[in-house]
Amino acid sequence: MTARPPLGRLNHVGVATPSIERSIETYRTLLGATMIGAPFDLPAQGVRVCFIDAPNTQVELIQPYDEGSPIAGFLRKNPQGGQHHVCFEVPDLHAAVAHLTAGGATVLGEPRIGAHGTPIVFVHPRDMGGVLVELMETPRGDAHD
Ligand code: CO
């Protein structure tokens, strides 16, 4: 039995969108968001990303620019966009992956560098009650700037 790593904070909620600009306007005008980061490309995933800060977490807007991106597939099924994943912080990603795998869960791919520049991995939704879960290693316990 592997050690069970502690569940950390909710780092962000991932939201797929066909237009980051339109989503930014929605969060600004309807929800009063003011802390809105500059959108940037993540070429490895074929997506453009923008983080919006809430006091206790972030929203990660994700817009695909590559039709082969998994987010493009999500938008084909959900043309308006929608909630895509939730991301929790963990202190040791490899320990978390070892624990999940030992418990029979499916971890999607190898740990890689995510939008915050820290190692991340995704857990298959079938193991998490239909929710796609991202785990992000945050050794300091705080990935927010
Ligand atoms: Co994410």
Backbone and ligand atoms as CSV (ligand in chain L), in Angstrom:
chain,resi,resn,atom,element,x,y,z
A,1,MET,N,N,0.855,-1.201,0.000
A,1,MET,CA,C,0.000,0.000,0.000
A,1,MET,C,C,0.883,1.241,0.000
A,2,THR,N,N,0.617,2.120,-0.921
A,2,THR,CA,C,1.395,3.357,-0.988
A,2,THR,C,C,0.821,4.383,-0.015
A,3,ALA,N,N,1.664,5.306,0.358
A,3,ALA,CA,C,1.207,6.385,1.244
A,3,ALA,C,C,0.181,7.235,0.505
A,4,ARG,N,N,-0.840,7.648,1.229
A,4,ARG,CA,C,-1.869,8.479,0.601
A,4,ARG,C,C,-1.478,9.937,0.759
A,5,PRO,N,N,-1.133,10.602,-0.373
A,5,PRO,CA,C,-0.718,12.006,-0.267
A,5,PRO,C,C,-1.897,12.876,0.127
A,6,PRO,N,N,-1.648,13.945,0.848
A,6,PRO,CA,C,-2.747,14.820,1.265
A,6,PRO,C,C,-3.314,15.616,0.087
A,7,LEU,N,N,-4.624,15.781,0.106
A,7,LEU,CA,C,-5.294,16.608,-0.897
A,7,LEU,C,C,-5.045,18.068,-0.562
A,8,GLY,N,N,-4.548,18.804,-1.541
A,8,GLY,CA,C,-4.271,20.216,-1.317
A,8,GLY,C,C,-5.422,21.111,-1.737
A,9,ARG,N,N,-5.116,22.369,-1.880
A,9,ARG,CA,C,-6.139,23.365,-2.207
A,9,ARG,C,C,-6.658,23.186,-3.629
A,10,LEU,N,N,-7.877,23.681,-3.850
A,10,LEU,CA,C,-8.381,23.806,-5.217
A,10,LEU,C,C,-7.582,24.931,-5.870
A,11,ASN,N,N,-6.776,24.589,-6.858
A,11,ASN,CA,C,-5.947,25.611,-7.509
A,11,ASN,C,C,-6.736,26.377,-8.557
A,12,HIS,N,N,-7.458,25.650,-9.410
A,12,HIS,CA,C,-8.276,26.331,-10.420
A,12,HIS,C,C,-9.357,25.406,-10.951
A,13,VAL,N,N,-10.318,26.030,-11.611
A,13,VAL,CA,C,-11.354,25.316,-12.349
A,13,VAL,C,C,-11.088,25.589,-13.825
A,14,GLY,N,N,-10.950,24.528,-14.609
A,14,GLY,CA,C,-10.691,24.673,-16.040
A,14,GLY,C,C,-11.998,24.814,-16.800
A,15,VAL,N,N,-12.070,25.826,-17.659
A,15,VAL,CA,C,-13.278,26.106,-18.433
A,15,VAL,C,C,-12.893,26.201,-19.902
A,16,ALA,N,N,-13.477,25.329,-20.706
A,16,ALA,CA,C,-13.235,25.381,-22.152
A,16,ALA,C,C,-14.123,26.450,-22.765
A,17,THR,N,N,-13.581,27.179,-23.717
A,17,THR,CA,C,-14.345,28.247,-24.357
A,17,THR,C,C,-13.971,28.362,-25.832
A,18,PRO,N,N,-14.956,28.686,-26.685
A,18,PRO,CA,C,-14.625,28.936,-28.088
A,18,PRO,C,C,-13.993,30.312,-28.293
A,19,SER,N,N,-14.051,31.189,-27.270
A,19,SER,CA,C,-13.469,32.533,-27.398
A,19,SER,C,C,-13.029,33.045,-26.033
A,20,ILE,N,N,-11.744,33.080,-25.803
A,20,ILE,CA,C,-11.234,33.624,-24.540
A,20,ILE,C,C,-11.663,35.077,-24.371
A,21,GLU,N,N,-11.626,35.853,-25.450
A,21,GLU,CA,C,-11.992,37.271,-25.339
A,21,GLU,C,C,-13.437,37.429,-24.872
A,22,ARG,N,N,-14.346,36.646,-25.458
A,22,ARG,CA,C,-15.758,36.747,-25.042
A,22,ARG,C,C,-15.925,36.275,-23.598
A,23,SER,N,N,-15.197,35.214,-23.223
A,23,SER,CA,C,-15.314,34.721,-21.841
A,23,SER,C,C,-14.779,35.754,-20.853
A,24,ILE,N,N,-13.678,36.414,-21.194
A,24,ILE,CA,C,-13.143,37.455,-20.308
A,24,ILE,C,C,-14.197,38.541,-20.101
A,25,GLU,N,N,-14.848,38.934,-21.183
A,25,GLU,CA,C,-15.880,39.971,-21.058
A,25,GLU,C,C,-17.024,39.506,-20.159
A,26,THR,N,N,-17.398,38.242,-20.285
A,26,THR,CA,C,-18.474,37.699,-19.443
A,26,THR,C,C,-18.081,37.734,-17.975
A,27,TYR,N,N,-16.883,37.280,-17.663
A,27,TYR,CA,C,-16.452,37.262,-16.257
A,27,TYR,C,C,-16.307,38.686,-15.722
A,28,ARG,N,N,-15.892,39.612,-16.610
A,28,ARG,CA,C,-15.717,40.995,-16.186
A,28,ARG,C,C,-17.068,41.667,-15.944
A,29,THR,N,N,-17.962,41.529,-16.911
A,29,THR,CA,C,-19.202,42.303,-16.827
A,29,THR,C,C,-20.241,41.644,-15.924
A,30,LEU,N,N,-20.374,40.326,-15.955
A,30,LEU,CA,C,-21.415,39.673,-15.164
A,30,LEU,C,C,-20.960,39.352,-13.754
A,31,LEU,N,N,-19.668,39.006,-13.583
A,31,LEU,CA,C,-19.200,38.586,-12.259
A,31,LEU,C,C,-18.264,39.590,-11.601
A,32,GLY,N,N,-17.911,40.654,-12.311
A,32,GLY,CA,C,-17.070,41.672,-11.694
A,32,GLY,C,C,-15.610,41.292,-11.551
A,33,ALA,N,N,-15.135,40.355,-12.366
A,33,ALA,CA,C,-13.724,39.965,-12.299
A,33,ALA,C,C,-12.835,41.144,-12.680
A,34,THR,N,N,-11.791,41.349,-11.899
A,34,THR,CA,C,-10.850,42.432,-12.197
A,34,THR,C,C,-9.428,41.919,-12.391
A,35,MET,N,N,-9.084,40.807,-11.751
A,35,MET,CA,C,-7.729,40.266,-11.839
A,35,MET,C,C,-7.687,39.260,-12.981
A,36,ILE,N,N,-7.422,39.771,-14.166
A,36,ILE,CA,C,-7.464,38.945,-15.368
A,36,ILE,C,C,-6.078,38.949,-15.999
A,37,GLY,N,N,-5.486,37.778,-16.107
A,37,GLY,CA,C,-4.149,37.668,-16.654
A,37,GLY,C,C,-4.136,37.842,-18.162
A,38,ALA,N,N,-2.944,37.985,-18.709
A,38,ALA,CA,C,-2.804,38.073,-20.162
A,38,ALA,C,C,-2.898,36.668,-20.750
A,39,PRO,N,N,-3.712,36.486,-21.788
A,39,PRO,CA,C,-3.780,35.166,-22.427
A,39,PRO,C,C,-2.417,34.782,-23.009
A,40,PHE,N,N,-2.118,33.492,-22.978
A,40,PHE,CA,C,-0.861,33.006,-23.554
A,40,PHE,C,C,-1.073,31.629,-24.172
A,41,ASP,N,N,-0.195,31.300,-25.122
A,41,ASP,CA,C,-0.300,30.019,-25.826
A,41,ASP,C,C,0.455,28.928,-25.080
A,42,LEU,N,N,-0.122,27.734,-25.098
A,42,LEU,CA,C,0.561,26.528,-24.619
A,42,LEU,C,C,0.706,25.611,-25.835
A,43,PRO,N,N,1.780,25.780,-26.602
A,43,PRO,CA,C,1.886,25.052,-27.874
A,43,PRO,C,C,1.839,23.531,-27.708
A,44,ALA,N,N,2.376,23.005,-26.602
A,44,ALA,CA,C,2.388,21.549,-26.425
A,44,ALA,C,C,0.973,20.985,-26.386
A,45,GLN,N,N,0.009,21.800,-25.921
A,45,GLN,CA,C,-1.376,21.330,-25.844
A,45,GLN,C,C,-2.261,21.927,-26.942
A,46,GLY,N,N,-1.691,22.819,-27.754
A,46,GLY,CA,C,-2.482,23.415,-28.826
A,46,GLY,C,C,-3.599,24.294,-28.314
A,47,VAL,N,N,-3.375,24.951,-27.184
A,47,VAL,CA,C,-4.423,25.789,-26.593
A,47,VAL,C,C,-3.867,27.148,-26.181
A,48,ARG,N,N,-4.785,28.107,-26.084
A,48,ARG,CA,C,-4.528,29.425,-25.532
A,48,ARG,C,C,-5.209,29.460,-24.167
A,49,VAL,N,N,-4.529,30.036,-23.187
A,49,VAL,CA,C,-4.983,29.958,-21.800
A,49,VAL,C,C,-5.001,31.354,-21.197
A,50,CYS,N,N,-5.963,31.590,-20.305
A,50,CYS,CA,C,-6.017,32.845,-19.559
A,50,CYS,C,C,-6.522,32.551,-18.157
A,51,PHE,N,N,-5.810,33.051,-17.148
A,51,PHE,CA,C,-6.228,32.842,-15.761
A,51,PHE,C,C,-6.934,34.080,-15.231
A,52,ILE,N,N,-8.082,33.842,-14.606
A,52,ILE,CA,C,-8.828,34.895,-13.925
A,52,ILE,C,C,-8.765,34.589,-12.436
A,53,ASP,N,N,-8.335,35.550,-11.645
A,53,ASP,CA,C,-8.204,35.333,-10.202
A,53,ASP,C,C,-9.511,35.620,-9.482
A,54,ALA,N,N,-9.913,34.679,-8.647
A,54,ALA,CA,C,-10.905,34.912,-7.602
A,54,ALA,C,C,-10.114,34.952,-6.299
A,55,PRO,N,N,-10.697,35.438,-5.210
A,55,PRO,CA,C,-9.909,35.562,-3.976
A,55,PRO,C,C,-9.307,34.250,-3.490
A,56,ASN,N,N,-9.984,33.122,-3.738
A,56,ASN,CA,C,-9.491,31.858,-3.181
A,56,ASN,C,C,-9.069,30.840,-4.227
A,57,THR,N,N,-9.213,31.158,-5.503
A,57,THR,CA,C,-8.842,30.197,-6.544
A,57,THR,C,C,-8.765,30.934,-7.880
A,58,GLN,N,N,-8.638,30.180,-8.954
A,58,GLN,CA,C,-8.587,30.783,-10.278
A,58,GLN,C,C,-9.521,30.037,-11.227
A,59,VAL,N,N,-9.934,30.735,-12.270
A,59,VAL,CA,C,-10.596,30.110,-13.408
A,59,VAL,C,C,-9.570,30.086,-14.535
A,60,GLU,N,N,-9.405,28.920,-15.143
A,60,GLU,CA,C,-8.482,28.769,-16.279
A,60,GLU,C,C,-9.319,28.679,-17.546
A,61,LEU,N,N,-9.346,29.753,-18.310
A,61,LEU,CA,C,-10.049,29.724,-19.596
A,61,LEU,C,C,-9.136,29.057,-20.613
A,62,ILE,N,N,-9.681,28.140,-21.391
A,62,ILE,CA,C,-8.883,27.374,-22.347
A,62,ILE,C,C,-9.575,27.398,-23.702
A,63,GLN,N,N,-8.886,27.905,-24.684
A,63,GLN,CA,C,-9.423,27.949,-26.053
A,63,GLN,C,C,-8.461,27.207,-26.974
A,64,PRO,N,N,-8.958,26.210,-27.704
A,64,PRO,CA,C,-8.056,25.477,-28.598
A,64,PRO,C,C,-7.756,26.275,-29.863
A,65,TYR,N,N,-6.532,26.172,-30.354
A,65,TYR,CA,C,-6.264,26.696,-31.700
A,65,TYR,C,C,-5.818,25.583,-32.626
A,66,ASP,N,N,-5.761,24.367,-32.097
A,66,ASP,CA,C,-5.363,23.199,-32.878
A,66,ASP,C,C,-6.541,22.222,-32.824
A,67,GLU,N,N,-7.048,21.850,-33.997
A,67,GLU,CA,C,-8.220,20.965,-34.045
A,67,GLU,C,C,-7.930,19.596,-33.436
A,68,GLY,N,N,-6.649,19.242,-33.298
A,68,GLY,CA,C,-6.300,17.964,-32.699
A,68,GLY,C,C,-6.258,18.010,-31.179
A,69,SER,N,N,-6.406,19.188,-30.609
A,69,SER,CA,C,-6.336,19.324,-29.153
A,69,SER,C,C,-7.543,18.661,-28.493
A,70,PRO,N,N,-7.360,18.049,-27.313
A,70,PRO,CA,C,-8.515,17.465,-26.606
A,70,PRO,C,C,-9.600,18.497,-26.325
A,71,ILE,N,N,-9.200,19.752,-26.150
A,71,ILE,CA,C,-10.198,20.801,-25.896
A,71,ILE,C,C,-11.051,21.036,-27.145
A,72,ALA,N,N,-10.460,20.878,-28.320
A,72,ALA,CA,C,-11.249,21.011,-29.552
A,72,ALA,C,C,-12.315,19.928,-29.597
A,73,GLY,N,N,-11.968,18.716,-29.188
A,73,GLY,CA,C,-12.956,17.639,-29.133
A,73,GLY,C,C,-14.062,17.938,-28.136
A,74,PHE,N,N,-13.683,18.504,-26.991
A,74,PHE,CA,C,-14.673,18.879,-25.971
A,74,PHE,C,C,-15.637,19.919,-26.540
A,75,LEU,N,N,-15.115,20.892,-27.292
A,75,LEU,CA,C,-15.988,21.951,-27.831
A,75,LEU,C,C,-16.887,21.427,-28.954
A,76,ARG,N,N,-16.452,20.360,-29.647
A,76,ARG,CA,C,-17.351,19.785,-30.654
A,76,ARG,C,C,-18.590,19.215,-29.968
A,77,LYS,N,N,-18.419,18.673,-28.756
A,77,LYS,CA,C,-19.573,18.132,-28.012
A,77,LYS,C,C,-20.299,19.223,-27.237
A,78,ASN,N,N,-19.577,20.297,-26.882
A,78,ASN,CA,C,-20.142,21.394,-26.074
A,78,ASN,C,C,-19.782,22.715,-26.743
A,79,PRO,N,N,-20.517,23.053,-27.811
A,79,PRO,CA,C,-20.096,24.203,-28.635
A,79,PRO,C,C,-20.008,25.527,-27.895
A,80,GLN,N,N,-20.803,25.690,-26.812
A,80,GLN,CA,C,-20.736,26.943,-26.055
A,80,GLN,C,C,-19.573,26.965,-25.075
A,81,GLY,N,N,-18.894,25.828,-24.930
A,81,GLY,CA,C,-17.880,25.696,-23.894
A,81,GLY,C,C,-18.496,25.127,-22.637
A,82,GLY,N,N,-17.713,25.069,-21.584
A,82,GLY,CA,C,-18.241,24.538,-20.331
A,82,GLY,C,C,-17.127,24.148,-19.390
A,83,GLN,N,N,-17.544,23.718,-18.199
A,83,GLN,CA,C,-16.546,23.306,-17.210
A,83,GLN,C,C,-15.826,22.063,-17.702
A,84,HIS,N,N,-14.511,22.084,-17.698
A,84,HIS,CA,C,-13.713,21.003,-18.279
A,84,HIS,C,C,-13.011,20.165,-17.214
A,85,HIS,N,N,-12.390,20.808,-16.219
A,85,HIS,CA,C,-11.695,20.046,-15.174
A,85,HIS,C,C,-11.572,20.889,-13.906
A,86,VAL,N,N,-11.227,20.218,-12.822
A,86,VAL,CA,C,-10.855,20.917,-11.590
A,86,VAL,C,C,-9.425,20.501,-11.254
A,87,CYS,N,N,-8.669,21.436,-10.692
A,87,CYS,CA,C,-7.257,21.182,-10.398
A,87,CYS,C,C,-6.987,21.352,-8.907
A,88,PHE,N,N,-6.469,20.286,-8.305
A,88,PHE,CA,C,-6.073,20.315,-6.900
A,88,PHE,C,C,-4.552,20.293,-6.788
A,89,GLU,N,N,-4.073,20.973,-5.778
A,89,GLU,CA,C,-2.633,20.973,-5.507
A,89,GLU,C,C,-2.257,19.730,-4.697
A,90,VAL,N,N,-1.092,19.182,-5.005
A,90,VAL,CA,C,-0.530,18.079,-4.214
A,90,VAL,C,C,0.944,18.398,-3.971
A,91,PRO,N,N,1.473,17.980,-2.818
A,91,PRO,CA,C,2.862,18.328,-2.515
A,91,PRO,C,C,3.881,17.512,-3.310
A,92,ASP,N,N,3.496,16.289,-3.735
A,92,ASP,CA,C,4.442,15.397,-4.409
A,92,ASP,C,C,3.674,14.654,-5.498
A,93,LEU,N,N,3.844,15.089,-6.753
A,93,LEU,CA,C,3.043,14.527,-7.846
A,93,LEU,C,C,3.359,13.050,-8.066
A,94,HIS,N,N,4.623,12.682,-7.987
A,94,HIS,CA,C,4.961,11.278,-8.248
A,94,HIS,C,C,4.378,10.366,-7.172
A,95,ALA,N,N,4.355,10.829,-5.938
A,95,ALA,CA,C,3.723,10.038,-4.876
A,95,ALA,C,C,2.224,9.918,-5.130
A,96,ALA,N,N,1.600,10.988,-5.577
A,96,ALA,CA,C,0.163,10.955,-5.868
A,96,ALA,C,C,-0.132,9.987,-7.010
A,97,VAL,N,N,0.699,10.036,-8.064
A,97,VAL,CA,C,0.500,9.134,-9.208
A,97,VAL,C,C,0.685,7.682,-8.767
A,98,ALA,N,N,1.702,7.416,-7.952
A,98,ALA,CA,C,1.948,6.044,-7.485
A,98,ALA,C,C,0.754,5.553,-6.675
A,99,HIS,N,N,0.198,6.425,-5.838
A,99,HIS,CA,C,-0.941,6.035,-5.014
A,99,HIS,C,C,-2.172,5.767,-5.880
A,100,LEU,N,N,-2.432,6.631,-6.856
A,100,LEU,CA,C,-3.585,6.463,-7.734
A,100,LEU,C,C,-3.465,5.171,-8.534
A,101,THR,N,N,-2.276,4.945,-9.100
A,101,THR,CA,C,-2.068,3.770,-9.943
A,101,THR,C,C,-2.207,2.492,-9.113
A,102,ALA,N,N,-1.650,2.516,-7.900
A,102,ALA,CA,C,-1.762,1.344,-7.019
A,102,ALA,C,C,-3.217,1.081,-6.660
A,103,GLY,N,N,-4.024,2.131,-6.635
A,103,GLY,CA,C,-5.441,1.983,-6.314
A,103,GLY,C,C,-6.299,1.650,-7.516
A,104,GLY,N,N,-5.671,1.473,-8.688
A,104,GLY,CA,C,-6.405,1.069,-9.884
A,104,GLY,C,C,-6.933,2.212,-10.719
A,105,ALA,N,N,-6.606,3.442,-10.374
A,105,ALA,CA,C,-7.079,4.582,-11.159
A,105,ALA,C,C,-6.201,4.762,-12.400
A,106,THR,N,N,-6.778,5.384,-13.414
A,106,THR,CA,C,-6.055,5.646,-14.656
A,106,THR,C,C,-5.552,7.078,-14.668
A,107,VAL,N,N,-4.236,7.213,-14.704
A,107,VAL,CA,C,-3.619,8.528,-14.837
A,107,VAL,C,C,-3.319,8.719,-16.321
A,108,LEU,N,N,-3.749,9.856,-16.851
A,108,LEU,CA,C,-3.650,10.083,-18.297
A,108,LEU,C,C,-2.274,10.631,-18.652
A,109,GLY,N,N,-1.439,9.799,-19.228
A,109,GLY,CA,C,-0.117,10.235,-19.678
A,109,GLY,C,C,0.862,10.374,-18.528
A,110,GLU,N,N,2.009,10.873,-18.884
A,110,GLU,CA,C,3.079,11.079,-17.910
A,110,GLU,C,C,2.965,12.488,-17.334
A,111,PRO,N,N,3.491,12.710,-16.124
A,111,PRO,CA,C,3.531,14.080,-15.609
A,111,PRO,C,C,4.225,15.012,-16.604
A,112,ARG,N,N,3.649,16.192,-16.773
A,112,ARG,CA,C,4.204,17.171,-17.718
A,112,ARG,C,C,4.058,18.558,-17.104
A,113,ILE,N,N,4.662,19.527,-17.761
A,113,ILE,CA,C,4.613,20.899,-17.246
A,113,ILE,C,C,3.323,21.558,-17.719
A,114,GLY,N,N,2.549,22.054,-16.767
A,114,GLY,CA,C,1.258,22.654,-17.088
A,114,GLY,C,C,1.324,24.158,-17.242
A,115,ALA,N,N,0.148,24.766,-17.268
A,115,ALA,CA,C,0.029,26.194,-17.562
A,115,ALA,C,C,0.677,27.087,-16.509
A,116,HIS,N,N,0.878,26.558,-15.302
A,116,HIS,CA,C,1.535,27.352,-14.263
A,116,HIS,C,C,3.041,27.104,-14.230
A,117,GLY,N,N,3.532,26.264,-15.157
A,117,GLY,CA,C,4.958,25.969,-15.169
A,117,GLY,C,C,5.379,24.949,-14.122
A,118,THR,N,N,4.400,24.234,-13.555
A,118,THR,CA,C,4.681,23.202,-12.557
A,118,THR,C,C,4.197,21.857,-13.097
A,119,PRO,N,N,4.726,20.738,-12.559
A,119,PRO,CA,C,4.304,19.417,-13.066
A,119,PRO,C,C,2.833,19.145,-12.763
A,120,ILE,N,N,2.158,18.603,-13.768
A,120,ILE,CA,C,0.732,18.273,-13.628
A,120,ILE,C,C,0.470,16.902,-14.235
A,121,VAL,N,N,-0.682,16.345,-13.870
A,121,VAL,CA,C,-1.169,15.126,-14.496
A,121,VAL,C,C,-2.686,15.135,-14.381
A,122,PHE,N,N,-3.359,14.410,-15.278
A,122,PHE,CA,C,-4.814,14.304,-15.218
A,122,PHE,C,C,-5.222,12.888,-14.820
A,123,VAL,N,N,-6.309,12.800,-14.043
A,123,VAL,CA,C,-6.878,11.522,-13.629
A,123,VAL,C,C,-8.155,11.307,-14.437
A,124,HIS,N,N,-8.324,10.095,-14.961
A,124,HIS,CA,C,-9.480,9.803,-15.828
A,124,HIS,C,C,-10.798,10.048,-15.082
A,125,PRO,N,N,-11.763,10.702,-15.753
A,125,PRO,CA,C,-13.035,10.997,-15.091
A,125,PRO,C,C,-13.775,9.752,-14.597
A,126,ARG,N,N,-13.568,8.608,-15.234
A,126,ARG,CA,C,-14.320,7.418,-14.793
A,126,ARG,C,C,-13.903,6.987,-13.380
A,127,ASP,N,N,-12.716,7.403,-12.973
A,127,ASP,CA,C,-12.259,7.067,-11.618
A,127,ASP,C,C,-12.659,8.129,-10.598
A,128,MET,N,N,-13.223,9.243,-11.087
A,128,MET,CA,C,-13.493,10.392,-10.210
A,128,MET,C,C,-14.937,10.870,-10.348
A,129,GLY,N,N,-15.847,9.898,-10.517
A,129,GLY,CA,C,-17.266,10.248,-10.565
A,129,GLY,C,C,-17.623,11.166,-11.719
A,130,GLY,N,N,-16.925,11.009,-12.838
A,130,GLY,CA,C,-17.258,11.794,-14.024
A,130,GLY,C,C,-16.567,13.140,-14.101
A,131,VAL,N,N,-15.696,13.433,-13.145
A,131,VAL,CA,C,-14.991,14.730,-13.138
A,131,VAL,C,C,-13.544,14.520,-13.573
A,132,LEU,N,N,-13.126,15.245,-14.593
A,132,LEU,CA,C,-11.721,15.222,-14.980
A,132,LEU,C,C,-10.936,16.027,-13.945
A,133,VAL,N,N,-9.992,15.374,-13.282
A,133,VAL,CA,C,-9.238,16.002,-12.196
A,133,VAL,C,C,-7.789,16.183,-12.612
A,134,GLU,N,N,-7.309,17.399,-12.487
A,134,GLU,CA,C,-5.902,17.718,-12.704
A,134,GLU,C,C,-5.232,17.811,-11.329
A,135,LEU,N,N,-4.056,17.226,-11.214
A,135,LEU,CA,C,-3.260,17.376,-9.996
A,135,LEU,C,C,-2.014,18.173,-10.345
A,136,MET,N,N,-1.723,19.161,-9.524
A,136,MET,CA,C,-0.588,20.053,-9.776
A,136,MET,C,C,0.362,20.002,-8.580
A,137,GLU,N,N,1.630,19.759,-8.874
A,137,GLU,CA,C,2.598,19.743,-7.775
A,137,GLU,C,C,2.926,21.166,-7.342
A,138,THR,N,N,2.713,21.438,-6.079
A,138,THR,CA,C,3.017,22.753,-5.518
A,138,THR,C,C,3.762,22.524,-4.210
A,139,PRO,N,N,5.090,22.302,-4.312
A,139,PRO,CA,C,5.872,21.947,-3.121
A,139,PRO,C,C,5.766,22.993,-2.026
A,140,ARG,N,N,5.609,24.252,-2.420
A,140,ARG,CA,C,5.511,25.303,-1.408
A,140,ARG,C,C,4.096,25.437,-0.883
A,141,GLY,N,N,3.177,24.658,-1.468
A,141,GLY,CA,C,1.806,24.725,-1.014
A,141,GLY,C,C,1.070,25.952,-1.513
A,142,ASP,N,N,1.664,26.651,-2.472
A,142,ASP,CA,C,1.009,27.857,-2.971
A,142,ASP,C,C,1.558,28.192,-4.344
A,143,ALA,N,N,0.747,27.907,-5.359
A,143,ALA,CA,C,1.176,28.196,-6.734
A,143,ALA,C,C,0.728,29.577,-7.179
A,144,HIS,N,N,-0.056,30.239,-6.334
A,144,HIS,CA,C,-0.540,31.565,-6.753
A,144,HIS,C,C,0.563,32.604,-6.554
A,145,ASP,N,N,0.602,33.533,-7.465
A,145,ASP,CA,C,1.616,34.593,-7.364
A,145,ASP,C,C,1.163,35.662,-6.386
L,1,CO,CO,CO,-5.864,23.221,-15.603
